[in-house]
Amino acid sequence: MSIVWTNDPAGISWDELSALYRVAPLGNKAPADLALVFGNSMFLAFAHDEGRLVGAGRALADGRDCAHLCDVAVHPDYQGQGLGRELVARLLARCRGHRKIILYSVPGKEGFYERLGFRRMTTAMAIFDDQASAYQRGYLTAP
């Protein structure tokens, strides 16, 4: 595995990133939507192996108080090999200096992030555009 890292979205195939999201699995996100959200994010990380996009992540940040890690995706063929840990480490390094760094995980992956230093919050809350699906997929707890 010879991973090449970049923070630059130039040259990223948004179709390829969309496919990565589906297999990671982070859901079905349209290529145009991914281009928009990555373009509006302060920090980016992309991992390629022999030209193939195998990992990606981003962070929204305000420069001082709060950063939010989003959309950390690793191709299943590369999971369990340290690529996800390196991806998060690269984003955390870029977020250094923020007072708090927040993320929410795909249900079942919380342990991975706990091993990287994240702790569960007791006050986190969310509004999803599809609340019923968020309950069904385990992102929200019953009131």
C-alpha positions as CSV (number, residue, x, y, z in Angstrom):
1,M,0.0,0.0,0.0
2,S,1.6,3.2,-1.2
3,I,-0.8,6.0,-0.1
4,V,-0.5,9.4,-1.6
5,W,-2.2,12.2,0.5
6,T,-3.5,15.5,-0.7
7,N,-5.5,18.4,0.8
8,D,-6.4,19.8,-2.6
9,P,-9.8,19.0,-4.1
10,A,-8.5,19.9,-7.6
11,G,-8.5,16.7,-9.6
12,I,-10.8,14.8,-7.3
13,S,-13.5,12.8,-9.1
14,W,-16.7,13.6,-7.3
15,D,-18.3,10.6,-8.9
16,E,-15.5,8.4,-7.5
17,L,-16.0,10.0,-4.0
18,S,-19.7,9.4,-4.3
19,A,-19.0,5.7,-5.0
20,L,-16.6,5.6,-2.0
21,Y,-19.3,7.0,0.3
22,R,-21.7,4.2,-0.9
23,V,-19.2,1.4,-0.2
24,A,-17.7,2.8,3.0
25,P,-20.8,2.9,3.9
26,L,-21.7,6.6,4.5
27,G,-24.8,6.7,2.4
28,N,-25.8,7.9,-1.0
29,K,-24.4,11.4,-1.6
30,A,-24.6,13.0,-5.0
31,P,-21.3,14.1,-6.6
32,A,-22.5,17.7,-7.0
33,D,-23.4,17.8,-3.3
34,L,-20.0,16.4,-2.3
35,A,-18.3,19.0,-4.5
36,L,-20.3,21.7,-2.7
37,V,-19.7,20.5,0.9
38,F,-16.0,19.8,0.4
39,G,-15.6,23.2,-1.3
40,N,-17.2,24.8,1.8
41,S,-15.0,22.9,4.3
42,M,-11.9,24.5,5.8
43,F,-9.8,21.3,6.0
44,L,-9.7,18.4,3.6
45,A,-7.8,15.1,3.3
46,F,-7.8,12.7,0.4
47,A,-5.9,9.3,0.2
48,H,-5.1,7.6,-3.1
49,D,-3.5,4.3,-3.7
50,E,-2.2,3.9,-7.3
51,G,-4.5,6.6,-8.4
52,R,-7.6,5.1,-6.8
53,L,-9.4,7.2,-4.2
54,V,-9.5,5.1,-1.0
55,G,-10.1,7.6,1.8
56,A,-11.5,11.1,2.3
57,G,-12.6,13.4,5.1
58,R,-13.2,17.0,5.8
59,A,-13.6,19.4,8.7
60,L,-15.8,22.5,9.1
61,A,-14.0,25.0,11.3
62,D,-14.2,28.6,12.5
63,G,-10.5,29.0,13.1
64,R,-10.6,29.1,16.9
65,D,-13.5,27.8,18.8
66,C,-15.1,24.8,17.1
67,A,-14.2,22.3,14.4
68,H,-16.5,19.5,13.2
69,L,-15.0,16.4,11.5
70,C,-17.3,15.2,8.8
71,D,-17.6,12.4,6.3
72,V,-14.6,10.3,7.2
73,A,-14.8,7.6,4.6
74,V,-12.4,4.7,4.0
75,H,-12.9,2.0,1.3
76,P,-13.7,-1.4,3.0
77,D,-10.6,-2.9,1.3
78,Y,-8.4,-0.5,3.4
79,Q,-10.3,-0.5,6.7
80,G,-8.4,-2.1,9.6
81,Q,-5.0,-1.1,8.2
82,G,-4.5,2.3,9.8
83,L,-5.7,4.4,7.0
84,G,-8.8,5.7,8.9
85,R,-6.6,6.5,11.9
86,E,-4.1,8.4,9.7
87,L,-7.0,10.3,7.9
88,V,-8.4,11.4,11.3
89,A,-4.9,12.3,12.6
90,R,-4.3,14.5,9.5
91,L,-7.6,16.3,10.0
92,L,-7.0,16.7,13.8
93,A,-3.6,18.2,13.1
94,R,-5.2,20.8,10.8
95,C,-7.8,21.6,13.5
96,R,-5.1,22.1,16.2
97,G,-5.8,25.2,18.3
98,H,-9.6,24.8,18.2
99,R,-11.1,24.6,21.7
100,K,-13.4,21.7,20.8
101,I,-13.4,19.2,17.9
102,I,-16.7,17.4,17.4
103,L,-17.9,14.6,15.2
104,Y,-20.7,12.2,15.0
105,S,-20.1,8.6,14.0
106,V,-21.9,6.1,11.9
107,P,-23.6,3.9,14.5
108,G,-21.3,1.0,15.5
109,K,-18.1,2.9,14.8
110,E,-18.0,4.9,18.0
111,G,-15.3,2.6,19.5
112,F,-12.9,3.5,16.6
113,Y,-13.2,7.2,17.5
114,E,-13.0,6.6,21.2
115,R,-9.6,4.9,20.6
116,L,-8.5,8.2,18.9
117,G,-9.4,10.3,21.9
118,F,-13.0,11.3,21.2
119,R,-15.4,11.1,24.1
120,R,-19.2,10.8,24.1
121,M,-21.1,14.0,24.7
122,T,-24.1,14.1,27.0
123,T,-25.6,17.2,25.4
124,A,-25.2,16.7,21.7
125,M,-28.5,17.1,19.8
126,A,-29.4,17.2,16.1
127,I,-32.1,18.0,13.6
128,F,-32.0,15.8,10.5
129,D,-33.9,16.5,7.3
130,D,-35.3,13.0,7.6
131,Q,-35.8,12.5,11.3
132,A,-37.6,9.1,10.9
133,S,-34.6,7.7,8.9
134,A,-32.2,9.1,11.5
135,Y,-34.1,7.2,14.3
136,Q,-34.2,4.0,12.2
137,R,-30.5,4.1,11.3
138,G,-29.5,4.7,15.0
139,Y,-28.4,8.3,14.8
140,L,-31.0,9.6,17.2
141,T,-32.3,8.1,20.5
142,A,-36.0,8.0,21.3
143,P,-37.2,11.1,23.3
